Amino acid sequence: MHKLSAAALALASAGLSLNANALNILLTNDDGCRAPGINAVYQALVSHGHQVTLVGPLNDSSGIGAASVVNPGQAVAVTSLAPGKFCVGPPDGYTPPAGKTSAIGTPVDAVNVGLDLLLKDNRPDLVVSGTNFGDNVGPLTQMSGTVNAAVRAMFKGVPAVAVSTAIDMELFMRDQQAGYQKTLNAMDDTANFAAKVIDKAAAVGAQAQHACQRSKHKHKPACALNVLGLPGTTGLNINYPALEAAEVKGVAYAPIGDWGTVNFAAQRSADGTVRINLVAPPTPTAAQQQGDSYQLWLGKAVITVIDGNMTADAKLQDQVRGMMRGIKP
C-alpha cells in the first residue's frame, strides 16, 4: 500500500494525470488572459489532471457579447504568456477605421484562434470560459463575452462550459473595494466547484462512450452524448455566489430567466446627457424565482444547460409554419 501511495505521489509530482477521464481543454474568458479568474480555473483544472491550453483576449472584453473580427484579412496578434498560455489582441499600432467601431481580440476571436490554429491538430474535448468577474445569469447572458465564447465553441462543434463568480451588488454599491474583494475571494472556490462539475459530467460522458463502443447499434442514445454526458455539443453555464464555500446554500439547476439583480437602463440627466445606469430590479414573479438569477441571489451555485443552437424546438417551428400558412414573399 505504501509503495502504491509513493508511486501515485511520484506520478502527481511529475505532472502526470491520475484522472481516468482527463480531458483536453481549451480555456478562455472575457476578462483578459492575465485575469485572476482564468488563472484560478487553470490551476483547478490542471490539479484535477486535465490538459489545459489557455487562449484569452489580451484586454478586458467584459460585456462584449459575441463581437469579433469581421473584416476579412484583418491581422490579430497572438502572443505567448508561457508554455500553453496565449493572448489574442489587436496588432501593434492598430487603430480602428474612422467612423467605425471595431472589435479585435475578443473572447470569440480567442476561441477561433484556439480551435482553428493553436489546437487545430489536437482538437480539444471541451472549451471552458471563465471564471468571469461577475455573474452571467438572466438578461446578462446575452451581453456576456464569457457565455458567448462558450456558445461560439458549441457552434464550432465543441461542447463548452461557461463559469462566472457573482458580485454582491448590495455590498458593491456601498463599498466598491469590499465588493470587488469579495468576488475575488470566491474565485478559487468557483474554480474548484467548476472542476468538480466537469469531472462528474466527464465520468457520465465516458460511460456513455463506452456503452456506445460496446453496442452494435450506433444510433443508440448513448452514442449521441458528448464528453459531458449531454446531447450533441450541449454545455453548461455555471454561476457561483460571492460567498465562502461553507456559506453557499447548495446547488440549483435552473434555466436562464428574464429577471436579474443587475439591470442597465438608458437615462437622461438634467443636463441632457444620456447615461447607462444601474437600476433596481423589479419584484420577481413566482415564475422568475425559478430562474437562474433568483436562485443565485438566494446564495446557491447555479448550473444551467445551454447550447449553441439558435433554432427553436421543432414543435414551435411547426407552430410558426401553421401561423404563416398562405404567406408569400
Buried (B, 14 or more C-beta within 10 A) or exposed (E): EEEEEEEEEEEEEEEEBEEEBBBBBBBBBBBBBBBBBBBBBBBBBBEBBBBBBBBBBBBBBBBBBBBBBEEEEBEBBBEEEEEBBBBBBBEEEBEEEEEEEBBBBBBBBBBBBBBEEBBEEEEBBBBBBBBBBBBBBBBBBEBBBBBBBBBBBBBBEBBBBBBBBBBBBEBBEEEEEEBBEBBBEBBBBBBBBBBEBBBEBBBBBBBBBEBBEEEEEEEBEBBEBBBBBBEBBBBBBBBBBBBEEEEBEEBBEBEBBEBBBBBBEEEEEEEEEEEEEEEEBEEBEEEBBBBBBBBBBEBBBBBBBBBBEEEEEEEEEEEEEEEEEEEEE
